Amino acid sequence: MGKLVVIYTLGHCSYCTKLKKRLDEMNITYISKDIEDKIHEREYEIMKKRGDNDLIPLIRIGNRLLIADKDFDTIDEAVESIKVLL
């Protein structure tokens, strides 16, 4: 069974949109959680604190976080990192 990919996003975030589009093109399943939605706000706050970074997209795969400007600088780097962790 594959690992769950969760992406914390904002509706107006162009990087988030590009990342989701690339994952769709590669048939990589993910769950997108808009952090402006109250349902996901607390969970994002926990992940943000754990990663010591408030940039988005923030990607969680299992217990591993992929953090913008720390673990990846481009959408392609994010996708490659996701593929490695899956």
BELFENMO-V685701 format. One record per backbone hydrogen bond with DSSP energy under -1.0 kcal/mol. CO is the residue of the C=O (numbers start at 1). NH is the residue of the N-H. E is the energy in kcal/mol with one decimal. If there is no record, write none. Layout:
CO,NH,E + CO,NH,E
//
This chain:
4,62,-1.1 + 5,31,-2.6 + 6,60,-3.1 + 7,33,-3.1 + 8,58,-1.5 + 9,35,-3.0 + 10,13,-1.7 + 13,17,-2.0 + 14,18,-2.4 + 15,19,-2.5 + 16,20,-2.5 + 17,21,-2.2 + 18,22,-2.3 + 19,23,-2.4 + 20,24,-2.4 + 21,25,-2.4 + 22,26,-1.5 + 23,28,-2.8 + 24,27,-1.5 + 31,7,-3.0 + 33,9,-2.4 + 34,37,-1.7 + 37,40,-1.8 + 37,41,-1.1 + 40,44,-2.4 + 41,45,-2.2 + 42,46,-2.0 + 43,47,-2.2 + 44,48,-3.3 + 45,49,-2.1 + 46,50,-2.5 + 47,51,-2.4 + 48,53,-1.8 + 58,8,-3.2 + 59,66,-3.2 + 60,6,-2.9 + 61,64,-2.3 + 64,61,-2.9 + 66,59,-2.3 + 67,70,-1.9 + 67,71,-3.3 + 67,72,-1.1 + 72,69,-2.8 + 74,78,-2.1 + 75,79,-2.6 + 76,80,-2.4 + 77,81,-2.3 + 78,82,-2.3 + 79,83,-2.5 + 80,84,-2.1 + 81,85,-1.9 + 82,86,-1.5
//
